[in-house]
Amino acid sequence: LFEVSISYEALCINTLHRGQYSNRLRVYSKPGFAGESREFGTEVADCGGLIPMSFRVILGSWLLYDEKDYCGNQFVLGEGFYPDLTSCGCMTTAIKSLKPIPYSFSEPSISLFSLSSFEGLETVADSPMETMDNFFTQSLKVNSGLWVVYEFGQFRGCQMLLQMGEYPCWGEYSSWDTIGSLQPLRQVTNSRYLGTVSASLCVYVYVGAVVCKVGKGCLSVIGGKASVGARVALWEEHGRIHQRWRLNKNGTISPHLDFNLVLDRRGGSGIDKDHLILSELCTDKASQYWDIEVL
């Protein structure tokens, strides 16, 4: 069969060895892409003498701050052109620090609670919400993915990027009364995986599926039931849950059927030793960890 991979640490090493970056941002000292310009591929704690006034996001997503050392208000930029600060959603006079946003390959999910410490009413979202319909968020859990939350409805007001984790008291964390709207950060997922069935075969992530470029098949849990030892193979894509996968931060890949299991190589000495299966996580088993390269 074939090998697939993930891990942001490996991603960074691979791109830097080639003298390239997985994120690129060009800034300009004047609005309308005029004046002095500079290109960045890594975080900048202090923009120094060049105060950016317009931006071109060439690759990836970026997080801008109106204070040095990644402090103050946040502004999230996806790939595209931003001729002035207003187009960035920025009402301040200057951007003083910035950094690339790490890639997240898991499907977005967020749980919101009406009381602190994850108590009270709960609502779960996996897509943008322009309004919260009078839901007063006091705590939340980012289950997966990256989320941009806004102080007011219709994606207006102050914004903040949230990574996977728990926020037991939203008011203390953000100084906001509640969340007015939110949306998952959509990142380019045209990502080539290291490892192939043959030298010419690449594997791509596509809306939660791991899709083979040759033949358009995707990784599927055979039989549709997740259990230790269950076979994983290429199958015609039809969008069912046993063809959906989550790429974990620790470098493993889990089926949506059961996040406690991970993609693994069968091993042994038999003719099927290179076949893929599901296994329980074993932290010292190298065959359960994968590397990813973002193009």
C-alpha positions as CSV (number, residue, x, y, z in Angstrom):
1,L,0.0,0.0,0.0
2,F,1.4,3.4,0.8
3,E,2.5,5.8,3.5
4,V,1.1,9.1,4.5
5,S,2.3,11.7,6.9
6,I,1.8,14.6,9.2
7,S,3.5,16.7,11.9
8,Y,4.1,20.4,11.9
9,E,7.6,20.0,13.3
10,A,8.6,17.8,10.3
11,L,6.9,20.2,8.0
12,C,9.1,23.1,9.3
13,I,12.3,21.1,9.0
14,N,11.6,19.9,5.4
15,T,10.7,23.4,4.1
16,L,13.6,25.2,5.8
17,H,16.1,22.7,4.5
18,R,15.1,23.8,1.0
19,G,15.4,27.4,1.9
20,Q,11.7,27.9,1.5
21,Y,8.8,28.6,3.9
22,S,5.3,27.3,4.1
23,N,4.1,30.8,4.8
24,R,5.0,34.0,2.9
25,L,3.9,37.6,3.5
26,R,4.9,40.7,1.7
27,V,4.3,44.0,3.5
28,Y,4.5,47.6,2.2
29,S,5.2,50.8,4.0
30,K,2.4,52.7,2.3
31,P,-1.2,51.9,1.4
32,G,-1.9,50.5,-2.0
33,F,1.2,48.3,-2.1
34,A,3.5,51.3,-2.4
35,G,6.6,52.4,-0.7
36,E,9.3,50.2,0.8
37,S,8.5,46.5,0.8
38,R,9.7,43.4,2.7
39,E,8.9,39.7,2.5
40,F,8.6,37.5,5.6
41,G,8.4,33.8,6.1
42,T,8.7,33.6,9.9
43,E,7.4,35.5,12.9
44,V,8.5,39.1,13.5
45,A,8.2,40.3,17.1
46,D,9.0,43.9,16.2
47,C,8.5,45.4,12.7
48,G,11.0,48.1,13.6
49,G,11.4,51.0,11.2
50,L,9.1,49.5,8.6
51,I,5.5,50.0,9.7
52,P,3.3,47.9,7.4
53,M,0.4,49.7,5.8
54,S,-0.6,47.2,3.1
55,F,-0.2,43.5,2.7
56,R,0.0,40.7,0.2
57,V,-0.4,37.2,1.8
58,I,1.3,34.9,-0.7
59,L,1.2,31.6,1.2
60,G,-0.7,30.5,4.2
61,S,-2.4,32.6,6.9
62,W,-1.0,35.3,9.1
63,L,-1.8,36.8,12.5
64,L,-1.1,40.5,12.8
65,Y,-0.9,42.5,16.1
66,D,-1.1,46.2,16.8
67,E,1.6,46.0,19.5
68,K,5.1,44.5,19.7
69,D,5.8,41.0,20.8
70,Y,2.5,39.6,19.6
71,C,0.4,41.7,22.0
72,G,-2.7,43.8,21.6
73,N,-5.5,43.3,19.1
74,Q,-5.3,40.5,16.6
75,F,-6.1,40.5,12.9
76,V,-6.3,37.3,10.9
77,L,-5.3,37.4,7.2
78,G,-5.8,34.6,4.6
79,E,-4.2,34.5,1.2
80,G,-5.0,37.6,-0.8
81,F,-4.4,41.4,-1.2
82,Y,-5.0,44.0,1.6
83,P,-4.5,47.5,0.2
84,D,-4.8,49.2,3.6
85,L,-5.4,48.6,7.3
86,T,-9.1,48.9,7.0
87,S,-9.2,46.0,4.6
88,C,-7.5,43.9,7.3
89,G,-10.3,44.7,9.7
90,C,-7.8,46.9,11.5
91,M,-9.0,50.2,13.0
92,T,-5.6,51.0,14.7
93,T,-2.9,53.1,13.1
94,A,-0.1,50.5,12.8
95,I,0.8,46.8,12.8
96,K,3.9,46.2,15.0
97,S,4.3,42.5,15.1
98,L,3.2,39.5,13.0
99,K,3.5,35.7,12.7
100,P,2.4,32.9,10.4
101,I,-0.4,30.7,11.6
102,P,0.5,27.0,11.8
103,Y,-1.4,24.6,9.5
104,S,-4.2,22.6,11.0
105,F,-5.5,19.6,9.0
106,S,-8.3,18.5,11.3
107,E,-11.9,19.3,10.5
108,P,-13.1,22.2,12.7
109,S,-15.3,21.7,15.7
110,I,-16.1,24.0,18.6
111,S,-18.3,23.6,21.7
112,L,-19.8,26.7,23.3
113,F,-21.3,26.8,26.8
114,S,-23.7,29.3,28.4
115,L,-22.0,29.1,31.8
116,S,-18.3,29.2,32.9
117,S,-16.4,25.9,33.4
118,F,-18.3,24.2,30.6
119,E,-21.7,24.2,32.4
120,G,-25.2,25.2,31.2
121,L,-26.5,24.9,27.7
122,E,-24.1,23.7,25.0
123,T,-24.0,24.3,21.3
124,V,-21.6,22.7,18.9
125,A,-20.5,24.3,15.6
126,D,-18.4,23.0,12.6
127,S,-19.2,25.8,10.2
128,P,-19.4,29.7,10.3
129,M,-22.1,31.3,12.5
130,E,-22.9,34.9,11.5
131,T,-25.0,35.4,14.6
132,M,-25.2,33.4,17.9
133,D,-29.1,33.8,18.1
134,N,-28.9,35.2,21.6
135,F,-26.6,32.4,22.9
136,F,-24.4,34.0,25.6
137,T,-21.1,32.2,25.5
138,Q,-19.2,32.0,28.9
139,S,-16.9,29.1,28.2
140,L,-15.8,27.1,25.2
141,K,-13.7,24.2,24.0
142,V,-12.0,24.2,20.6
143,N,-12.3,20.5,19.8
144,S,-10.3,20.6,16.5
145,G,-9.2,23.0,13.9
146,L,-8.5,26.8,14.2
147,W,-11.3,29.3,14.8
148,V,-11.7,33.0,14.4
149,V,-14.1,34.5,16.9
150,Y,-15.6,38.0,16.7
151,E,-16.9,40.3,19.4
152,F,-20.0,41.2,17.4
153,G,-22.3,39.5,14.9
154,Q,-21.7,39.4,11.1
155,F,-18.0,38.9,11.7
156,R,-17.5,42.4,13.0
157,G,-15.6,44.0,15.8
158,C,-12.5,42.7,17.5
159,Q,-11.3,39.3,16.4
160,M,-9.2,36.5,18.0
161,L,-7.7,33.3,16.7
162,L,-8.3,30.2,18.9
163,Q,-6.4,27.0,18.7
164,M,-7.4,23.6,20.1
165,G,-7.9,23.8,23.8
166,E,-10.2,24.7,26.7
167,Y,-11.3,28.2,27.7
168,P,-13.2,27.8,31.0
169,C,-13.9,31.5,31.6
170,W,-14.3,33.4,28.3
171,G,-14.7,36.8,29.9
172,E,-11.4,36.6,31.8
173,Y,-9.6,35.3,28.8
174,S,-10.8,37.8,26.2
175,S,-12.3,40.7,28.2
176,W,-15.4,40.4,26.0
177,D,-18.9,39.9,27.3
178,T,-19.6,37.1,24.9
179,I,-18.9,35.9,21.3
180,G,-21.0,37.6,18.6
181,S,-20.0,35.4,15.6
182,L,-17.3,32.9,14.6
183,Q,-15.9,30.9,11.7
184,P,-13.3,28.2,11.2
185,L,-10.1,29.3,9.7
186,R,-10.0,27.9,6.2
187,Q,-6.5,27.0,5.1
188,V,-5.3,25.7,1.8
189,T,-5.1,21.9,2.0
190,N,-3.4,21.1,-1.2
191,S,-0.7,19.3,0.7
192,R,1.6,16.6,-0.6
193,Y,2.4,13.8,1.7
194,L,5.8,12.2,2.0
195,G,5.6,8.5,1.1
196,T,4.0,6.9,-2.0
197,V,2.7,3.6,-3.3
198,S,5.1,4.1,-6.1
199,A,7.5,6.9,-7.1
200,S,4.8,8.7,-9.1
201,L,1.9,8.5,-6.6
202,C,1.1,11.4,-4.3
203,V,-1.6,11.6,-1.6
204,Y,-3.6,14.7,-0.8
205,V,-5.9,15.9,2.0
206,Y,-9.3,16.8,0.7
207,V,-12.2,17.9,2.9
208,G,-11.4,15.3,5.6
209,A,-10.5,12.5,3.2
210,V,-7.0,11.4,2.3
211,V,-7.3,11.2,-1.5
212,C,-4.9,9.5,-3.9
213,K,-3.9,11.7,-6.9
214,V,-3.8,8.6,-9.1
215,G,-7.2,6.9,-9.6
216,K,-9.0,9.4,-7.2
217,G,-9.5,6.8,-4.6
218,C,-9.3,7.6,-0.9
219,L,-8.2,5.9,2.3
220,S,-11.2,3.9,3.7
221,V,-11.7,1.7,6.8
222,I,-12.7,-1.6,5.2
223,G,-16.0,-2.9,6.6
224,G,-16.9,0.6,7.9
225,K,-16.2,-0.4,11.6
226,A,-13.2,0.9,13.6
227,S,-11.4,-1.7,15.6
228,V,-7.9,-2.7,16.3
229,G,-6.5,-4.5,13.3
230,A,-9.2,-3.2,10.9
231,R,-7.8,-3.0,7.4
232,V,-7.3,0.4,5.6
233,A,-7.1,0.6,1.8
234,L,-7.9,2.8,-1.2
235,W,-11.6,2.8,-2.1
236,E,-13.8,4.9,-4.4
237,E,-14.7,8.1,-2.6
238,H,-18.3,8.5,-1.5
239,G,-18.0,10.8,1.5
240,R,-19.1,8.4,4.3
241,I,-17.7,8.7,7.7
242,H,-15.3,5.7,7.4
243,Q,-13.5,7.7,4.7
244,R,-12.9,10.7,7.0
245,W,-9.7,11.3,8.9
246,R,-8.3,13.6,11.5
247,L,-4.6,14.6,11.4
248,N,-3.4,15.0,15.0
249,K,-0.8,17.4,16.3
250,N,1.3,14.6,17.7
251,G,1.9,13.3,14.1
252,T,-0.6,10.5,14.0
253,I,-3.8,10.1,11.9
254,S,-7.1,9.0,13.4
255,P,-10.3,7.8,11.7
256,H,-13.5,9.8,12.5
257,L,-15.0,6.5,13.5
258,D,-12.8,6.4,16.6
259,F,-10.3,9.1,17.5
260,N,-8.6,6.7,20.0
261,L,-7.3,4.6,17.1
262,V,-4.5,5.6,14.7
263,L,-3.3,4.7,11.2
264,D,-0.5,2.1,11.4
265,R,1.6,-0.3,9.3
266,R,0.8,-3.9,9.9
267,G,4.5,-4.9,10.1
268,G,5.7,-8.5,10.7
269,S,7.2,-10.8,8.1
270,G,4.2,-11.7,6.1
271,I,3.4,-10.5,2.5
272,D,0.9,-8.0,4.0
273,K,3.5,-6.4,6.3
274,D,3.3,-3.1,4.4
275,H,-0.5,-2.9,4.5
276,L,-2.3,-0.3,6.5
277,I,-4.4,-1.0,9.6
278,L,-5.9,0.7,12.6
279,S,-4.1,0.3,15.9
280,E,-4.2,1.7,19.5
281,L,-1.8,4.5,20.0
282,C,1.7,3.4,21.1
283,T,3.9,6.4,21.6
284,D,7.2,4.6,20.9
285,K,6.0,2.9,17.7
286,A,7.5,4.8,14.8
287,S,5.1,3.3,12.2
288,Q,2.2,5.3,13.7
289,Y,3.8,8.7,13.0
290,W,3.8,10.5,9.7
291,D,5.5,13.5,8.1
292,I,3.7,16.1,5.9
293,E,5.0,18.6,3.3
294,V,3.0,21.6,2.5
295,L,3.4,22.9,-1.0
